[in-house]
């Protein structure tokens, strides 16, 4: 596995700034603690910090392959102790020689005082712990990000599954009614039955080719609704009259979930046509303002008729889809006013599934 500091520019920059800060701190310690001139103190600090920064890159492999999850605590501690001893020894010898050469002073480590050596060992131990801690934090951060991504993917899978189940409840309901109508038409109006089969095939081809969360344009959705209405008009003839208003004023950039209107119009047909003896009129009005698409579906209801009873699958599924896609429970409103049934749908123009950073 590649060192996370080297493969990420931001990590590398942070690592460099970390060592610049330690260089400044060590310079001040050498100047004020050991009475070294500023130039002498700065030179030693730069050499020792730069040397450990380079050697410290190798600590990654110790941290990566001797983590607590890979073995016992004792093995991890002994491995780090052995590595730290070897690395600090190499660091002191090389840094002492390089700084001696640059400052034109004896560079043989054997001539160094015990106090000086112990001070360097203590500093090296602190540096080792800091670098090891940095790597542990990077591993923790990486694991956290991977876990977060997996949770997002799992939530997406769950959401897709729930949406598929909701959509699967709508399509069989519609197909069942259509097949019953085709069966009846084959006996009385075979030409209409053939036309209905072709239209139903085109409609189903569209539903199969689009995902439940896919957003489509107004034009695509209305074209699909026209296919659906062509099927229903073959069933009900002159009893069904559907009018659209405001559709030409909606920008092409406006999006809505595919097939979100079909169950609402089907619901209007159920309330207005099934038990009606006269022409049932359905009005679909659309308006767009403030990044909101407003769709109103109104259908007439005869005062002395009883609405066709059903399980309310259409509205429940639309609410369920809107909740899963937009995470809002108030985008669909339905009410009965006098001899009219009104459904109000609101579609916000935002990305319902933003990509995680």
C-alpha angles and dihedrals in degrees: 000000000000118000105265091220094056097044095050122061093204092051091048092050091049090048091052092048089049090057093044088057091049089049091055092047093048091048091056092046092052093046099045100027100042100023092238119159115259094250092048092047093047093048093051092045093051093048096046096043095044091048093051092044089059095041090044091066088074091060087075092074092052092049093043098051101032100048120144090255090058098056148333125321091242093055091048093051095046091048092051091045093052092045093047092050093052095042095048091049092052090044095053094045096048096040092047091052095046095046090046091053093048094046093040094236129126107293099191109118090211090069093057120107122250090241091054092049094048090049090053092047090052092049091046091051091052091048091050092051092048094050092045089050090051091054092047090052091049091051091048091049092048092049090048092052092048091049090049092050091049091050091050091049091048092049089049091051091048091048092049090049093050091047091049090052091049093049092045088059092055101047099052089049091055094040091052092055092045094050091050089053092047089051091054094044093053088068100043108020111018093172091057090046090056092048090049092052091052092047092046089051091053091048094050091046088059094048092051093048097057131067121234093247096042116121117219134187124262090251093055093047094048092048089054092047089053089056090051093047091049087059093047093047089055087056099045104023114188092358089080124064119170123186127189122204131183096013093120091056094059114100116241089237092067111107135196135174112280117261092006092130099048098075090045093054089043087054090052090051090050092053097040110032113029097073099019120112095195134050112301114214122207121190121198113193124185132190134170125206138140092011090301127118110210118198121184121189116191126179131180121242124198111237095227098046129092116230117246107264120233142146095266092240094151100059093037092053094047090051090048093051093047091049093051096043102038100019091230129119100196102063094100125055127177130185142161116228117183105300096349135082115207131194120188119197124188121194116188115214098232134112103268093195109041117188114252116243 
